[in-house]
Amino acid sequence: MCTATSLALYALLRPWLGPQLANAAALIITSVMNTALNRRLTFKITDQRRAARDHLKGLVLILVALVITGGSLGVLHWLRPDATVADELLTTTLSGFLATAARFTLLRHWIFRRARHR
């Protein structure tokens, strides 16, 4: 769900913001949503006491995802300066899978570690 939303936001924002800013905006918006959904549905954390801290740590994960996806867009445009929006969407999708794997691993072992130890 978050991947599809991110791609749709990227495609929508790309004409006005360019590839890097559209990527950043799409990632930031969907990452906040993703953290909240993972917190509640995947890790079964409903207590709101640490929600702000969890989302703050989630911002670090956004930076990790931005390095992965933004870096891949940079490499794409370095190798192919005439890359199309379709090329960018494919690149952000593939690098997004890597970013998602890294993000989920960090969510599980860093941010929501306490959920595994209950």
Buried (B, 14 or more C-beta within 10 A) or exposed (E): EBBEBBBEBBBEBBEEBEBBEBBBBBBBBBBBBBBBEBBEEBBEBEEEEBBEEBBEBBEEBBEBBBEBBBEBBEEBBEEEEEBEEEBBBEBBBEBBEEBBEBBBEBBBEEBBEEBEEE
